[in-house]
Amino acid sequence: MNRMVIRTTISIGSSVKASSSSKRARITNLKRGAYATTRAVAALLKAAREEGIPEHISESAQHRYRRALCARETPYGALFHDLELPTPQNDTIGF
């Protein structure tokens, strides 16, 4: 497999090119680490622009918020119910 490396130089005299290039680099770096499609990254950036960035963004904070949201009562009852099911070993498993 042949690979071609292209190197570009940004002129310091052109601040518009430098800033837009650095913005593109920062946006591209958002996809590093965790997998996210380009469409998902675009949707997240749009939401951040329109609504701001939430104060608590960790995975555990998001999990707690989802659990609290699902624990709410609705006019039709609870969204989720905890179940305990028996196993063949005369034990129970909670769901």
Secondary structure, DSSP 8 states (H G I E B T S, - for coil): -----------TT-HHHHHHHHHHHHHHHTTSSS---HHHHHHHHHHHHHH---S--SHHHHHHHHHHHHTSEETTEES----EEE-TTS-EEE-
